[in-house]
Amino acid sequence: RKNKKRVPSFRKLLRTSKIKLDNKLKNKQYKQQSAARKYRKEQKKLREAVRDAIARKPFPLEESKKKKVDEKHEEDEDALPLDMMDEDDLKLMEDLARKASFLTRDLSSNEPVHVKKRKRESVIEKYEKVPRHMQTEPEKELIHLLPIKDKSGIIPQTMEKPALNTAQDEEEDEEMEEAEDFHEEALPVLTAEEMAAQRRQKLQERKMHIAALASAILSEPDNNIKKLKELRAMLMEQDPNVAVIVRKLVMVSLMEVFKDIVPSYKIRPLTEAEKATKVKKETQKLREFEEGLVSQYKFYLENLEQTIKDWKQRKLKKSNVISLKAYKGLAEIAVKCLCELLVALPHFNFHNNIIVLIVPLMNDASKKISGLCCEAVKKLFKQDKLGYASLGVVKVISGLVRGRNYDVRPEVLKVFLHLRIKEVELQKDSEDIAPKKKFMTYKEKRKNLSRMQRKWKKAEEKLERELLEAEASESKEKKLKLHTETLNIVFVTYFRILKKAQKSPLLPAVLEGLAKFAHLINVEFFDDLLIVLHSLIASGGLSYRESLHCILSAFYILSGQGDVLNIDPMKFYTHLYRTLFSLHAGRTNDDIEIVLQCLDVMFAKRRKQVSQQRALAFLKRLSTLALHVLPNSSVGVLATNRVLMQTFPRMDLLLDNESQGSGVYLPELDEPEHCNAQNTALWELHLLQRHYHPIVQKFAAHLIAGAPTEGSGALSLDLSQRHATELFEEYSMRGMTFNPPVASVTPRKKDTFSQMDSFIDEELNKQLQQHISATVVHKPLDFAKHWKEASFS
């Protein structure tokens, strides 16, 4: 009969993972070993049974009977004949002969003796009745032959095994037992140096093998797809001495190989119709390569995922090749590889699966792993120009925040700040009203146009289509649509946290995100959002930095589309004016950057809505603030004052101490409109002019001169054309050094004069000489006498 089982095809082998093939091979080996073990046990039992049978086997009865008969004949020759015995004795002998035992019975008789007694005897009693014997010399191995059956029963037949065969059989049995129990034998004892050298040698061999496979794959990916499978199989390294390092090296090597050989397009699965059609050899080869590449990439990602799951679940494998302590290192390398693939291959297959793996790890307890994942997502946001990958990540993050009931780390939401979203579809009504470009149909052309006009119209439409393709207007529309959907999900996440989790640690990240994307919020939400921000500030539960983010968000909303709304944000001005003196040279120094952004939005972008009294009050308070902050903050504050003096008229009132006004300046009043700031002067600038920092000195002198744009008091272009926040970052002192560095000054050597007397007056010089030449008489001092005289007097 013909065997219908076919050899597995190449595609089927590609689909079959290395783990399944290894398992099949191991199962086959286990079956062979178990069959061999079972055979050995049966042979052993058979030998034991033969030994027991030999021990219980009686002597051949016929031979013994013949011997005994011969002996009897010899004895009978000497004994008396039967005719000389008495009748009674002869009768007794005959009766005894009829009751002969099994030792004297004839084997050729029809019926066995004591049949009933044998049936009652049990096997155990038979075994107990067999006499024991001591094994003084090694037993001879016997070969079990076919038994002989007669009327009395079965007679076993055996023969001695030759000596040579016996020795060979014993050696084979010993080898089989050694192969079976190799793990129980003691390994050769090695020193620490020998073990380290052996480990280094194994590791070097594995490294060379990995390098050879990787270089072969990179040189010809189409022809060496099998080597990619072989390299991936090394992820299951079983040698406990080098398993951890080899697996790490294979993970990283495969990651780099996939980054190099993966095409710049997504590989889709072939349909049944496409598989059935005949194609060229080159096309078939390309299809097999793509299919193999996708399958190996999938298995590789599954291995990385399983490594992370094993570390999370603290699950020890049955093989015990890798300890639990090594799981964390393997998991970190696996996460690093996934992050690299997330950033490098956003267009390829299984990218959404990588996102689903990476996003939950952003909230991991391990700072290293969560930091790796957050940085990878930030890079993806920065380099994603179209928006497909960003939309997928934002959806998963939103689901994670909602699923964890807003109990996630703030860093998870802070990655939204790195989204590349500058435009969204805001004015849908105007776009719907605007006439869209529409091409005429063939029927309309036939009805309304002549033949020549149709010819010209056809050429014109063709040209317009080419122009549209050149401008990529379709991709721009897709991009706007993706960005709009992404930003909607971000705002939904922010608004949920503002509504349901106002005391959550996520609030600062939410406020910071609102401050960045506030100009893209729909106008319909402005009123409600401003009310929520003001209530958060008024509640007093926010930190100073969070309240600054609230103010910044509110003014970003009002400076964009909020210009058309009739809303007076006076309460936000008042809050910032009241809390400016909370800043100092300590931990709140970094918050000055947010204050500078707030001032820029509040005054520079809304200068038409700001009164002169409010600008004067802020100018005075900022000048006072510049005295007790770090130099970089002073530079930023003075740069803002320069903008105020140049933007608003009549700011030079504070530079004239002879001007008179109504009222007295009230610095303790929290209302900038009613503190009478026009009745004071900027005396702080004279102190700042003597500041040790050279840039602060320049800005103070510039403001004292009235902040001119040209002339002797004008600033250099490097300082005048830079924003206040840029100057704040430029002259930062986070490195605990002077910025700019102080120039080293070489100490001057003091001039030595040989004649010191030339500078002294002549008369004074004479008196000094007399005093020096006069002999000094030392009188004994009596302190007790002096004390007595002083006390009596």
C-alpha positions in Angstrom: 0.0 0.0 0.0 1.4 3.4 -1.0 2.1 5.9 1.8 0.0 9.0 1.2 1.8 11.1 3.9 3.7 13.9 2.1 6.8 15.7 3.0 6.0 19.1 4.5 6.4 22.0 2.1 8.7 24.9 2.5 5.8 27.3 3.4 4.5 24.9 6.0 8.0 24.7 7.5 8.2 28.5 7.6 4.8 28.7 9.4 6.0 26.1 11.9 8.0 27.7 14.6 11.3 26.5 15.9 9.7 25.7 19.2 7.2 23.3 17.7 9.9 21.5 15.7 12.1 21.2 18.8 9.1 19.9 20.8 8.4 17.3 18.1 12.0 16.2 18.1 12.1 16.0 21.9 8.8 14.0 22.0 10.3 11.5 19.4 13.4 11.2 21.5 11.4 10.7 24.7 9.4 7.9 23.0 12.5 6.2 21.9 14.1 6.4 25.3 10.9 5.2 27.1 10.7 2.3 24.6 14.3 1.3 25.3 13.8 1.7 29.0 10.7 -0.5 28.9 12.6 -3.1 26.9 15.5 -3.1 29.4 13.0 -3.6 32.3 11.3 -6.5 30.5 14.7 -8.2 29.9 15.7 -7.6 33.5 12.4 -9.2 34.7 12.9 -12.1 32.4 16.4 -12.7 33.7 15.1 -12.6 37.3 12.4 -15.0 36.4 14.9 -17.4 34.9 17.1 -17.2 37.9 14.2 -17.9 40.2 13.2 -20.9 38.0 16.7 -22.2 38.2 16.7 -21.9 41.9 13.4 -23.7 42.2 14.2 -26.3 39.5 14.5 -29.9 40.8 17.2 -32.2 39.6 16.3 -34.2 36.6 14.1 -37.0 38.0 14.9 -39.6 35.4 18.7 -39.3 35.9 18.4 -39.4 39.6 16.0 -42.3 39.4 18.4 -44.2 37.2 21.2 -43.5 39.5 19.1 -44.5 42.5 17.9 -47.7 40.7 21.5 -48.5 39.8 22.5 -47.9 43.4 19.6 -50.0 44.6 20.6 -52.8 42.3 24.1 -52.6 43.7 22.7 -52.5 47.2 20.2 -55.3 46.4 22.9 -57.5 45.3 24.2 -57.4 48.8 20.7 -57.2 50.3 18.3 -60.0 50.8 16.0 -61.0 47.9 12.3 -60.4 48.1 11.4 -64.0 48.4 13.4 -64.0 51.6 11.2 -61.1 53.2 8.2 -61.7 55.3 4.8 -61.3 53.7 3.9 -58.5 56.1 7.0 -56.5 55.2 6.5 -57.0 51.5 2.9 -55.8 51.7 4.0 -52.7 53.6 6.6 -51.8 51.0 4.0 -52.1 48.2 1.6 -49.8 50.1 4.4 -47.3 50.5 5.2 -47.5 46.8 1.7 -46.6 45.9 1.9 -43.5 48.1 5.2 -42.3 46.5 5.9 -38.6 46.6 6.8 -36.3 43.7 10.5 -37.1 44.2 10.0 -40.7 43.3 7.1 -40.4 40.8 7.4 -41.2 37.2 7.1 -38.2 34.9 5.5 -40.3 32.2 2.4 -41.0 34.4 -0.9 -39.7 33.3 -2.1 -37.9 36.4 0.1 -35.8 38.7 0.3 -36.6 42.4 -1.4 -34.4 45.0 -3.5 -32.5 42.4 -5.9 -31.2 45.0 -3.1 -30.0 47.3 -1.4 -28.0 44.5 -4.6 -26.2 43.6 -4.9 -25.0 47.1 -1.4 -23.8 47.4 -0.9 -20.1 46.6 1.9 -18.5 44.6 3.4 -16.8 47.7 3.5 -20.0 49.7 5.3 -21.7 46.8 7.8 -18.8 46.7 8.3 -19.0 50.4 8.9 -22.7 50.3 11.8 -22.3 47.8 15.1 -22.6 49.7 17.3 -19.5 49.9 20.8 -19.5 48.8 23.8 -17.1 49.2 25.4 -15.8 46.0 29.0 -16.5 46.7 30.1 -16.2 43.1 28.7 -14.1 40.2 25.8 -15.8 38.6 26.2 -17.0 35.1 23.9 -15.3 32.6 21.5 -17.7 30.9 19.7 -17.5 27.6 16.0 -18.1 27.9 14.9 -20.8 25.3 11.5 -22.0 24.3 10.0 -24.1 27.1 8.8 -27.8 26.7 5.3 -28.7 27.6 4.2 -32.2 28.5 1.4 -33.7 30.4 2.9 -32.7 33.8 3.3 -29.0 32.8 5.8 -26.6 31.3 9.5 -27.2 31.6 11.7 -24.1 31.0 14.8 -24.5 28.9 17.9 -22.4 29.3 21.5 -22.4 28.3 24.6 -20.5 29.4 25.6 -17.4 27.5 29.1 -17.4 26.1 31.6 -15.4 28.2 32.5 -12.9 25.4 28.9 -12.1 24.6 28.1 -11.7 28.3 30.9 -9.2 28.7 29.7 -7.2 25.7 26.1 -7.3 26.9 27.2 -6.1 30.3 29.0 -3.2 28.7 26.0 -2.3 26.6 23.7 -2.4 29.6 26.1 -0.3 31.6 26.3 2.2 28.7 22.5 2.3 28.5 22.2 2.8 32.2 24.8 5.6 32.1 22.9 7.3 29.3 19.7 7.0 31.3 21.0 8.3 34.5 23.6 10.7 33.3 22.2 13.5 35.4 22.7 11.5 38.6 26.5 11.0 38.0 28.9 13.4 39.5 30.3 15.9 36.9 34.1 16.3 36.8 35.1 18.9 39.3 36.5 22.1 37.6 38.2 25.0 39.2 36.8 28.5 39.0 39.4 29.5 36.4 38.6 26.5 34.2 34.9 27.2 34.5 35.4 30.8 33.5 37.6 29.9 30.6 35.1 27.3 29.4 32.3 29.9 29.7 34.3 32.5 27.7 34.9 29.9 25.0 31.3 29.0 24.7 30.3 32.6 24.6 32.8 33.4 21.9 31.5 30.6 19.8 27.9 31.8 20.2 28.9 35.3 19.3 30.7 34.2 16.2 27.7 32.1 15.1 25.3 35.1 15.7 27.5 37.4 13.7 27.8 35.0 10.9 24.1 34.4 10.6 23.3 38.2 10.9 25.9 39.1 8.2 24.6 36.4 5.9 21.0 37.6 6.3 22.0 41.3 5.7 24.0 40.4 2.6 21.2 38.4 0.9 17.9 38.6 2.7 15.9 36.9 -0.1 18.0 33.8 -0.2 18.8 33.5 3.5 15.4 33.6 5.1 16.1 30.2 6.7 19.0 31.6 8.5 16.7 34.2 10.0 14.7 31.3 11.5 17.9 29.7 12.7 19.0 32.9 14.4 15.6 33.3 16.0 15.9 29.7 17.3 18.9 30.8 19.4 16.4 32.7 21.6 15.8 29.3 23.2 19.4 28.8 24.3 19.5 26.0 26.8 23.1 26.1 28.2 22.7 27.7 31.7 26.2 29.1 31.6 25.6 31.4 28.7 21.8 31.4 28.2 21.1 34.9 29.5 23.8 36.7 27.6 23.2 34.7 24.4 19.5 35.5 24.5 20.1 39.2 25.0 22.6 39.3 22.1 20.1 37.5 19.9 17.3 39.9 20.8 19.4 42.9 19.9 20.8 41.3 16.8 17.4 40.4 15.5 16.1 43.9 16.2 18.9 45.4 14.1 18.4 42.9 11.3 14.7 43.6 11.1 15.3 47.3 11.0 17.6 46.8 8.0 15.8 44.2 5.9 12.1 45.3 6.5 10.7 47.0 3.4 9.2 50.5 3.5 5.7 49.3 3.0 3.2 47.1 4.8 3.0 43.5 3.7 -0.6 42.3 3.3 -1.6 38.6 3.2 -2.3 37.2 -0.2 -5.9 36.3 -1.2 -6.9 32.8 -2.4 -7.2 34.1 -5.9 -3.7 35.6 -5.9 -2.3 32.3 -4.5 -4.0 30.3 -7.2 -2.7 32.4 -10.1 0.6 31.6 -11.8 3.3 34.3 -11.5 6.9 34.7 -12.5 9.7 33.1 -10.6 10.9 36.5 -9.3 7.4 37.4 -8.1 7.0 34.0 -6.4 10.4 34.4 -4.8 9.5 37.8 -3.5 6.2 36.5 -2.1 7.9 33.7 -0.3 10.4 36.1 1.2 7.7 38.5 2.4 5.7 35.7 3.8 8.7 34.3 5.7 9.7 37.7 6.9 6.3 38.5 8.3 6.0 35.1 10.0 9.5 35.4 11.6 8.8 39.0 12.7 5.6 37.8 14.3 7.3 35.0 16.2 10.1 37.3 17.3 7.5 39.8 18.7 5.8 36.9 20.5 9.1 35.8 22.1 9.7 39.4 23.3 6.1 39.5 24.7 6.5 36.2 26.5 9.8 37.3 28.0 8.1 40.4 29.5 5.1 38.3 30.7 7.4 35.8 32.4 9.1 38.6 34.3 5.8 40.2 35.3 4.3 36.9 36.5 7.6 35.8 38.1 7.0 32.5 36.3 9.9 30.0 36.4 10.3 27.8 33.4 10.4 24.0 33.8 13.8 23.8 32.3 15.3 26.1 35.0 17.9 27.3 32.5 17.4 30.9 33.6 17.0 32.1 37.2 14.3 34.5 38.4 16.9 37.2 39.0 18.0 37.2 35.3 14.4 37.7 34.1 14.5 41.4 34.8 17.6 41.9 32.6 16.0 39.9 29.8 12.8 41.9 30.2 14.6 45.2 30.0 16.3 44.2 26.8 13.0 43.0 25.3 11.4 46.3 26.2 14.3 48.2 24.6 14.0 46.2 21.4 10.2 46.8 21.3 10.8 50.6 21.8 13.3 50.6 19.0 11.0 48.8 16.6 8.1 51.1 17.7 10.1 54.2 16.6 11.9 52.7 13.6 9.1 50.7 11.9 5.8 52.6 12.4 4.7 51.6 8.8 5.2 47.9 9.1 3.0 45.0 10.2 2.1 44.5 13.9 2.9 48.1 14.8 -0.4 48.4 16.7 0.5 45.2 18.6 3.7 46.9 19.7 1.8 49.9 20.8 -0.5 47.8 22.9 2.5 46.2 24.6 4.5 49.5 25.2 1.7 51.8 26.5 0.9 49.9 29.7 4.6 49.6 30.4 4.7 53.5 30.5 3.0 53.1 33.9 5.3 50.4 35.2 6.7 50.5 38.7 10.3 50.2 37.3 11.5 53.7 36.5 13.9 52.4 33.9 11.3 50.5 31.9 8.7 53.3 32.2 11.4 55.8 31.1 12.3 53.8 28.1 8.7 53.5 27.0 7.9 57.2 27.5 11.0 58.3 25.6 10.1 56.0 22.7 6.5 57.4 22.5 7.9 60.9 22.6 10.3 60.1 19.7 7.4 58.6 17.8 5.3 61.7 18.3 8.1 64.0 17.2 8.8 62.1 13.9 5.3 61.2 13.0 4.4 63.6 10.2 1.1 62.1 8.9 -0.4 61.1 12.3 -1.5 57.4 11.9 0.9 56.1 14.6 0.2 59.1 16.9 -3.5 58.4 16.7 -3.1 54.8 17.7 -0.9 55.6 20.7 -3.3 58.3 21.9 -6.2 56.0 21.7 -4.4 53.3 23.8 -3.3 55.9 26.4 -6.8 57.3 26.7 -8.1 53.8 27.3 -5.4 53.1 29.8 -6.1 56.2 31.8 -9.8 55.5 31.9 -9.4 51.8 32.6 -7.1 52.5 35.6 -9.6 55.0 37.0 -7.1 57.9 36.4 -4.5 56.2 38.7 -1.5 56.5 36.4 1.8 58.3 36.5 1.8 61.9 35.3 4.5 61.0 32.8 2.0 59.0 30.8 0.0 62.2 30.1 3.0 64.4 29.7 3.9 62.6 26.4 0.9 64.4 24.8 3.0 67.7 25.0 5.2 66.2 22.2 2.4 65.8 19.7 3.1 67.6 16.3 -0.3 69.2 16.0 -0.5 72.7 14.7 -3.6 72.7 12.6 -7.0 71.1 13.0 -10.3 71.3 11.3 -12.0 74.1 13.3 -14.1 76.1 10.8 -16.2 73.3 9.3 -19.1 75.7 8.5 -17.0 78.0 6.3 -15.5 75.0 4.6 -18.9 73.6 3.8 -20.2 76.9 2.5 -17.2 77.5 0.3 -17.6 76.2 -3.2 -15.6 73.0 -3.9 -13.9 72.2 -7.2 -16.1 69.9 -9.2 -15.3 68.3 -12.5 -18.1 68.1 -15.2 -19.4 64.7 -16.2 -19.4 63.4 -19.8 -23.1 64.0 -20.2 -22.9 67.6 -19.0 -20.0 68.2 -21.4 -22.0 66.8 -24.3 -25.0 68.9 -23.4 -23.4 72.2 -22.7 -20.1 72.3 -24.6 -19.0 72.1 -28.2 -16.5 69.7 -29.5 -13.6 72.2 -29.3 -14.7 73.3 -25.8 -14.8 69.7 -24.7 -11.3 69.2 -25.9 -10.0 72.2 -24.1 -11.9 71.3 -20.9 -10.4 67.8 -20.9 -6.9 69.2 -21.1 -7.7 71.7 -18.4 -9.0 69.1 -16.0 -6.0 66.9 -16.6 -3.7 69.7 -15.8 -5.7 70.5 -12.6 -5.5 66.9 -11.5 -1.7 66.9 -11.9 -1.5 70.1 -9.9 -3.6 68.6 -7.1 -1.3 65.6 -7.1 1.8 67.8 -7.0 0.4 69.8 -4.1 -0.6 66.6 -2.3 -3.9 68.2 -1.2 -5.4 64.9 -0.5 -2.7 63.9 2.0 -3.1 67.3 3.6 -6.8 66.7 4.1 -6.0 63.3 5.6 -3.4 64.8 7.9 -5.9 67.4 9.2 -8.5 64.8 9.7 -6.1 62.6 11.7 -4.8 65.5 13.8 -8.4 66.6 14.6 -9.4 63.1 15.7 -6.2 62.8 17.8 -6.7 66.2 19.5 -10.3 65.4 20.2 -9.3 62.2 22.1 -6.6 64.3 24.0 -9.2 66.9 25.1 -11.7 64.3 26.1 -9.1 62.8 28.4 -8.2 66.2 29.8 -11.8 67.2 30.4 -12.6 63.9 32.1 -9.8 64.5 34.6 -10.9 68.1 35.2 -14.4 66.9 35.9 -13.9 63.7 37.9 -10.3 63.7 39.3 -9.5 67.3 40.2 -7.3 66.2 43.2 -5.4 63.7 41.1 -1.6 64.0 40.6 -2.4 64.2 36.9 -3.8 67.7 37.2 -0.5 69.5 36.5 0.0 67.5 33.3 -3.5 68.3 32.3 -3.2 72.0 32.9 0.2 72.0 31.1 -1.4 70.3 28.1 -4.4 72.6 28.0 -1.9 75.6 28.0 -0.2 74.2 25.0 -3.3 73.1 22.9 -5.8 75.8 24.2 -5.7 77.7 20.9 -7.0 74.6 19.2 -10.0 74.1 21.5 -13.5 74.6 20.0 -15.1 77.9 20.9 -18.1 76.2 22.3 -16.1 74.9 25.4 -14.5 78.3 26.2 -17.0 79.5 28.8 -17.2 76.3 30.7 -13.5 75.8 30.6 -12.7 79.3 32.0 -15.2 78.8 34.8 -13.5 75.5 35.7 -10.0 77.0 35.7 -11.1 79.9 37.9 -12.8 77.6 40.4 -9.6 75.5 40.6 -7.5 78.6 41.4 -10.1 79.9 43.9 -10.3 76.6 45.7 -6.7 77.1 47.0 -5.9 73.4 46.6 -3.4 73.9 43.7 0.3 74.4 44.0 1.8 77.6 42.7 3.0 76.0 39.5 -0.4 74.5 38.9 -2.1 77.8 39.4 0.3 79.4 36.9 -0.6 76.7 34.4 -4.3 77.6 34.9 -3.6 81.2 34.2 -1.6 80.4 31.1 -4.3 78.1 29.8 -7.0 80.8 30.3 -5.0 83.4 28.4 -4.1 81.0 25.6 -7.8 80.4 25.1 -8.6 84.1 25.1 -5.7 85.1 22.9 -6.6 82.8 20.0 -10.2 82.3 19.0 -11.3 83.9 22.3 -10.7 87.4 20.9 -14.3 87.5 19.6 -15.6 86.7 23.1 -16.5 89.6 25.5 -14.8 88.1 28.5 -12.7 90.2 31.0 -10.0 88.1 32.6 -9.3 90.6 35.4 -9.4 87.9 38.1 -6.5 86.1 36.4 -4.5 89.3 36.3 -5.2 89.9 40.0 -4.2 86.4 41.0 -0.9 86.7 39.2 -0.2 90.2 40.5 -0.9 89.0 44.1 1.3 85.9 43.9 4.3 87.3 42.1 6.3 87.7 45.4 5.9 83.9 46.0 8.8 83.5 43.6 12.4 83.6 45.0 15.9 82.3 44.4 15.0 78.9 45.9 12.9 76.1 44.5 10.4 78.4 42.8 13.0 79.9 40.6 12.1 77.5 37.7 8.5 78.7 37.8 9.6 82.1 36.5 9.7 80.6 33.0 5.9 80.0 33.2 5.4 83.5 34.6 7.3 85.0 31.7 5.1 83.0 29.3 2.0 84.3 31.1 3.2 87.9 31.0 3.9 87.6 27.3 0.4 86.4 26.6 -1.3 88.8 29.0 0.4 92.0 27.8 2.2 91.6 24.5 -0.7 89.7 22.7 -3.5 91.5 24.5 -2.1 95.1 24.6 -5.3 96.6 23.3 -7.3 95.2 26.2 -4.8 96.2 29.0 -5.1 99.6 30.8 -2.1 101.8 31.6 -2.6 101.5 35.3 -2.4 97.8 35.1 0.8 97.9 33.0 2.4 100.4 35.5 1.6 98.2 38.5 3.1 95.1 36.9 6.2 97.1 35.8 6.8 98.2 39.3 6.2 94.8 40.9 8.4 93.0 38.4 11.3 95.5 39.0 11.0 94.7 42.7 10.9 91.0 42.0 14.2 91.2 40.0 16.0 92.1 43.2 15.5 88.7 45.0 15.8 86.1 42.3 18.7 84.4 40.5 20.5 86.3 37.8 18.9 84.4 34.9 15.5 85.2 36.3 16.5 88.9 36.7 17.5 89.0 33.1 14.2 87.5 32.0 12.1 89.8 34.2 14.0 92.9 33.0 13.6 91.8 29.3 9.8 91.7 30.0 10.0 95.2 31.6 11.7 96.3 28.4 8.8 95.0 26.3 6.3 96.7 28.6 8.1 100.1 28.4 8.2 99.8 24.6 4.6 98.5 24.1 2.7 100.9 26.4 3.0 104.7 26.3 4.0 106.9 29.2 5.9 104.2 31.0 8.7 106.7 31.6 6.6 108.2 34.4 8.3 105.8 36.8 11.8 107.0 35.7 11.0 110.6 36.7 11.1 111.2 40.5 9.9 114.8 40.2 6.5 114.0 38.6 3.5 114.5 40.8 0.2 112.5 40.8 -2.8 111.9 43.0 -2.6 109.5 45.9 0.2 107.4 47.4 1.6 104.2 46.0 0.2 101.2 47.9 2.5 98.2 47.3 0.5 96.0 49.7 -2.7 96.3 47.7 -3.5 93.3 45.6 -5.5 95.2 43.0 -3.2 96.4 40.2 -5.8 98.9 39.0 -6.0 100.8 42.3 -2.5 100.6 43.8 -1.5 104.1 42.4 1.6 102.8 40.7 2.0 106.1 38.8 3.1 107.8 42.0 6.3 105.8 42.5 9.7 105.4 40.8 11.8 102.5 39.7 14.6 103.0 42.2 15.3 99.2 42.0 17.1 99.8 38.7 19.9 101.7 40.4 20.5 98.7 42.6 20.4 96.4 39.7 22.9 98.6 37.9 25.5 97.6 40.5 24.7 93.9 40.2 27.6 91.4 39.9 26.1 89.8 36.7 27.2 91.8 33.6 23.9 91.1 31.7 21.8 92.4 34.5 23.9 95.5 34.6 23.4 96.1 30.9 19.6 95.6 31.1 19.3 97.9 34.2 21.3 100.7 32.4 19.2 100.2 29.3 15.9 100.6 31.3 17.2 103.6 33.2 17.9 105.3 29.8 14.2 104.6 28.8 14.7 101.4 26.8 15.8 103.1 23.6 15.9 101.1 20.4 18.9 103.0 19.1 21.7 105.2 20.4 24.2 104.8 23.1 21.7 103.3 25.6 20.4 100.6 23.2 21.1 96.9 23.7 23.1 94.8 21.3 21.2 92.8 18.7 22.1 89.5 20.5 20.1 90.7 23.6 17.4 92.8 22.1 16.1 90.3 19.5 15.7 87.4 21.9 12.6 86.4 23.9 12.6 86.6 27.7 12.3 82.8 28.1 15.2 82.3 25.8 17.4 84.6 27.9 16.2 82.8 31.0 17.4 79.5 29.6 20.6 81.0 28.1 21.9 82.4 31.4 20.8 79.5 33.6 23.0 78.6 36.5 22.0 75.0 36.9 25.6 73.9 36.5 26.4 75.9 39.7 28.9 78.0 37.7 28.9 81.7 36.7 27.1 82.2 33.4 28.8 83.9 31.6 32.0 82.8 33.3 34.0 85.4 35.1 37.3 86.4 33.4 40.4 85.4 35.4 42.4 88.4 36.6 46.1 88.1 37.2 47.1 89.6 40.5 49.4 92.7 40.2 52.8 92.5 41.8 53.4 95.2 44.4 56.2 97.6 43.6 59.1 97.5 46.0 61.0 100.6 46.9 64.5 100.6 48.3 64.1 103.9 50.1 61.0 104.1 52.2 62.2 107.2 54.0 61.7 109.4 51.0 57.9 109.5 51.5 58.2 110.6 55.2 58.4 114.3 56.4 61.8 115.4 57.7 60.7 116.4 61.2 58.7 113.2 61.6 61.7 111.2 60.4 63.9 112.9 63.0 61.5 112.0 65.8 61.3 108.4 64.6 65.1 108.1 64.6 65.3 109.6 68.1 62.7 107.2 69.4 64.5 104.2 67.8 67.9 105.2 69.1 66.7 105.9 72.7 67.3 103.1 75.2 64.2 101.5 76.5 64.1 100.9 80.3 61.9 98.1 81.3 60.4 98.7 84.7 58.8 95.9 86.7 55.1 96.0 86.7 53.2 95.6 89.9 49.5 94.9 89.0 48.4 94.5 92.6 49.8 97.9 93.6 48.1 99.5 90.7 44.8 97.8 91.6 45.1 99.0 95.2 45.8 102.6 94.2 42.9 102.5 91.8 40.5 101.0 94.4 41.4 103.6 97.1 41.1 106.5 94.8 
